[in-house]
Amino acid sequence: MPATRSDRATPPAGALPEPRPALSPSRASDFLQCPLLYRLRVVDRLPTPPSPAAARGTLVHSVLERVFDAPPAQRTPESAVGLIPQAWQEMVERDPELAALVDESDRESWFAAAGRLVEKWFGLEDPTRLEPAHREHFVEVELDGVRLRGYIDRLDVAPTGEVRVVDYKTGRAPHPQFETQALFQMRFYALVLWRSTGVVPRMLQLVYLGNGELVRYLPDEDDLLATERKVRAVWSAISAAAESGDWRPRRSALCRSCDFRELCPEFGGTPPPLPAHSAQRAVDPKWSGEPEVVVQ
């Protein structure tokens, strides 16, 4: 379930200037999953309903980012769990609506659930042996006039120069038949890094805290060339849908958790009328290139 990190929604100074077209892995994944989902998010700009699970995912991401602020000897499960209340308070200060998601009476148990996810991470990786080169790292490159951009949870660079792209997921690892879809986001990041630095990342690593599993993939240039072709095709299809206004839904197992199911014709719903200037809205870089962290 997607949750925008409000502290990361605006690209940092030095990012390529607007208004050139842009595409993030989250929005590309939306279109691949279902063109109507992309339309409802980018063209109609319907907000994703907030949920405790999505907020907890964002909270855990924030805590895992902060762990590395401490010296290695102090990167313990206890100290990491201790970061949760302050991280939550800062989230609420940025977005006061989050406070309504968790009742005061439930806050202790809700924090405890977030703490268990943080503790599980320590069984998968040892932060005392890691010194990330970057955390919440904004990456961007231009491909055929379209800026590909997003945030990488963690970027590790070995002394010998090998690069590892790491992404945290607070849900469970997907069934093998959905693994390719889960890796698309990582290949997208690897493509951006390759085209911007000339270096193919040595490893793509997904850290699933829900069931304590690591999914690792070793990309090569052929993989990234295939990803590049796929991204070009996605943008071409988005542009065509923008011009035609044809955003037909694509039914799949993922429909069960869709936030906009009641608006989908596949389930008896009716989408809202297309807004004015829908073609321009569909490729507005602020929305199509929204650097969003997907919490699953």
C-alpha positions in Angstrom: 0.0 0.0 0.0 1.6 3.3 -1.0 2.5 6.0 1.5 4.1 9.2 0.5 7.0 10.3 2.7 6.0 13.9 3.3 9.6 14.7 4.2 10.8 13.4 0.9 8.1 14.5 -1.5 10.1 17.4 -3.0 13.3 16.6 -4.9 16.4 18.2 -3.4 18.2 21.3 -4.7 20.2 20.4 -7.8 17.5 18.1 -9.2 16.7 18.7 -12.9 14.3 21.6 -13.4 10.6 21.3 -14.2 8.6 21.1 -16.4 10.2 18.2 -18.4 8.2 15.0 -18.2 9.1 12.7 -15.3 8.3 9.1 -14.3 8.9 7.4 -10.9 8.9 3.7 -10.4 5.8 3.9 -8.2 3.8 5.6 -11.0 5.2 3.2 -13.7 4.2 0.3 -11.5 0.7 1.8 -11.1 0.3 1.8 -14.9 1.7 -1.7 -15.3 -0.7 -2.9 -12.6 -3.8 -1.1 -14.0 -4.0 2.0 -16.3 -7.2 3.1 -14.4 -5.2 3.1 -11.1 -2.6 5.4 -12.7 -5.4 7.6 -14.0 -7.2 7.9 -10.6 -3.9 8.8 -8.9 -2.3 11.1 -11.5 -5.1 12.5 -13.6 -8.0 12.6 -11.1 -5.5 13.1 -8.2 -7.6 11.2 -5.7 -5.8 10.9 -2.4 -4.9 7.5 -1.1 -6.8 6.9 2.1 -4.5 7.0 5.1 -4.2 3.7 7.0 -2.4 2.6 10.2 -0.5 0.0 8.2 0.9 2.5 5.7 1.8 5.0 8.5 3.6 2.2 10.4 5.5 1.3 7.2 6.6 5.0 6.9 7.5 5.1 10.6 9.7 1.9 10.3 11.5 3.3 7.2 12.2 6.5 9.1 13.7 4.6 12.1 15.9 2.4 9.9 17.2 5.5 8.2 18.1 7.0 11.6 19.8 4.0 13.0 23.0 4.9 11.1 23.2 8.3 12.7 24.6 6.5 15.8 28.1 5.1 16.1 28.3 1.4 15.2 28.5 0.2 18.8 25.2 2.0 19.6 23.2 0.5 16.7 21.3 -2.0 18.8 17.7 -3.2 18.6 16.9 -1.5 21.9 18.3 1.9 20.7 16.5 1.6 17.4 13.1 0.8 19.0 13.7 3.8 21.3 13.7 6.0 18.2 10.0 5.2 17.4 8.2 7.7 19.6 10.2 10.7 18.4 10.0 9.6 14.8 6.3 9.3 15.1 6.0 12.7 16.7 7.8 14.3 13.9 5.6 12.6 11.3 2.5 13.9 13.1 4.0 17.4 13.2 4.4 17.3 9.4 1.0 15.8 8.8 -1.4 16.3 11.8 -4.0 14.0 10.1 -1.9 11.0 11.0 -2.7 11.5 14.7 -6.2 10.3 14.1 -5.0 7.0 12.8 -3.9 5.7 16.2 -6.0 6.1 19.3 -4.1 7.1 22.4 -5.2 3.8 24.1 -3.8 1.8 21.1 -0.6 3.7 20.7 1.6 1.5 23.0 0.5 -1.7 21.1 0.9 0.1 17.8 4.4 1.2 18.6 5.2 -2.3 19.8 4.1 -3.7 16.4 6.4 -1.2 14.7 9.2 -2.2 17.1 8.9 -5.9 16.2 9.5 -5.0 12.6 12.5 -3.0 13.5 13.9 -5.8 15.7 13.3 -8.3 12.9 15.6 -6.2 10.7 18.5 -6.9 13.1 18.1 -10.6 12.4 18.6 -10.0 8.7 21.4 -7.4 8.6 24.0 -6.3 11.1 24.1 -2.4 11.1 27.3 -2.4 13.1 29.1 -3.7 10.0 27.4 -1.4 7.6 28.2 2.2 6.6 25.8 3.2 3.9 27.0 5.6 1.3 23.5 7.1 1.1 20.2 6.9 2.8 16.9 8.0 1.3 19.0 8.9 -1.7 17.3 10.8 -4.5 18.4 9.6 -8.0 17.4 11.0 -11.4 18.5 10.7 -15.0 17.0 11.8 -18.3 16.0 9.1 -20.9 14.6 10.2 -24.2 13.4 13.5 -22.7 11.7 11.8 -19.7 13.3 12.1 -16.3 13.4 8.9 -14.3 13.6 9.6 -10.6 12.9 8.2 -7.2 14.4 7.6 -3.7 16.5 4.6 -2.8 16.2 3.5 0.9 19.8 2.7 1.2 22.8 2.6 -1.1 25.9 0.6 0.0 29.2 1.1 -1.8 32.0 -1.4 -1.0 35.7 -0.2 -0.8 36.2 -1.9 -4.1 33.4 0.1 -5.7 30.6 -2.5 -5.9 27.2 -1.0 -5.4 24.2 -2.5 -3.5 20.7 -1.1 -3.8 18.6 -1.8 -0.7 14.9 -1.4 -0.2 12.9 -2.1 3.0 9.4 -3.6 2.8 7.3 -3.9 6.0 5.1 -6.6 4.4 5.8 -10.2 3.5 7.9 -11.4 0.6 5.6 -12.0 -2.4 4.9 -15.4 -3.9 7.5 -16.3 -6.5 5.0 -15.6 -9.3 4.9 -12.0 -8.2 8.6 -11.6 -7.6 9.4 -10.1 -11.0 6.9 -7.3 -10.4 8.4 -6.7 -7.0 11.9 -6.4 -8.5 10.7 -3.9 -11.2 11.2 -0.9 -8.8 14.7 -2.1 -8.0 15.6 -2.6 -11.6 14.3 0.9 -12.3 16.7 2.3 -9.7 19.5 0.3 -11.1 18.8 1.6 -14.5 18.9 5.2 -13.2 22.2 4.6 -11.4 23.8 2.9 -14.4 22.8 5.7 -16.8 23.8 8.4 -14.4 27.1 6.9 -13.1 28.1 4.3 -15.7 28.2 1.6 -12.9 25.8 -1.4 -12.9 24.9 -2.2 -9.3 26.3 -5.4 -8.1 23.2 -6.4 -6.1 19.6 -5.4 -5.6 18.3 -6.4 -2.2 14.7 -6.3 -0.9 14.4 -6.6 2.9 11.0 -8.0 3.8 10.4 -7.4 7.5 6.9 -9.0 7.5 8.4 -12.5 7.3 12.1 -11.8 7.8 13.2 -12.6 4.3 15.9 -11.2 2.0 15.3 -11.3 -1.8 18.6 -10.6 -3.7 19.1 -10.2 -7.4 22.3 -9.7 -9.4 21.6 -7.5 -12.4 23.7 -7.2 -15.6 23.6 -4.8 -18.5 21.2 -7.0 -20.5 18.8 -6.8 -17.6 19.0 -3.1 -17.5 18.7 -2.7 -21.2 15.5 -4.8 -21.0 14.3 -2.5 -18.2 15.1 0.5 -20.3 13.0 -0.8 -23.1 10.2 -1.6 -20.7 10.3 1.9 -19.2 10.2 3.4 -22.7 7.2 1.3 -23.5 5.4 2.3 -20.3 5.9 6.0 -21.0 4.7 5.5 -24.6 1.6 3.8 -23.4 0.9 6.5 -20.8 1.3 9.2 -23.4 -1.1 7.3 -25.7 -3.7 6.8 -23.0 -3.4 10.5 -22.1 -4.2 11.5 -25.7 -7.0 9.0 -26.2 -8.5 9.2 -22.7 -8.6 5.4 -22.7 -7.6 4.3 -19.1 -9.3 0.9 -19.1 -8.8 -1.2 -15.9 -6.7 -4.4 -15.7 -8.1 -7.0 -13.4 -5.7 -9.0 -11.2 -5.2 -10.5 -7.8 -4.0 -7.0 -6.7 -7.5 -5.7 -7.1 -8.3 -7.0 -3.6 -6.2 -4.4 -1.9 -6.9 -1.5 -4.3 -7.9 1.8 -2.6 -10.2 2.7 -5.5 -12.1 -0.6 -6.1 -15.5 1.1 -5.6 -14.8 3.3 -8.7 -13.7 0.4 -10.9 -16.1 -0.9 -13.7 -14.7 -4.4 -13.1 -16.5 -4.3 -9.7 -19.6 -2.4 -10.7 -18.2 1.1 -10.0 -18.0 4.2 -12.2 -14.9 6.4 -12.4 -15.5 10.1 -12.2 -15.6 12.1 -15.5 -12.3 12.9 -16.9 -11.2 16.4 -15.6 -10.4 19.3 -17.9 -7.0 19.2 -19.5 -6.7 15.5 -18.6 -4.1 14.8 -21.2 -1.8 17.4 -19.7 -2.5 16.2 -16.2 -1.6 12.7 -17.1 2.0 13.6 -17.8 2.4 16.4 -15.3 5.9 15.7 -13.9 4.8 16.6 -10.3 2.4 13.7 -10.4 3.8 11.2 -12.9 7.3 11.6 -11.4 6.1 11.7 -7.8 9.1 10.3 -5.8 7.1 8.0 -3.5 8.1 5.3 -1.2 6.0 2.2 -1.6 5.3 0.5 1.7 4.2 -3.1 1.3 
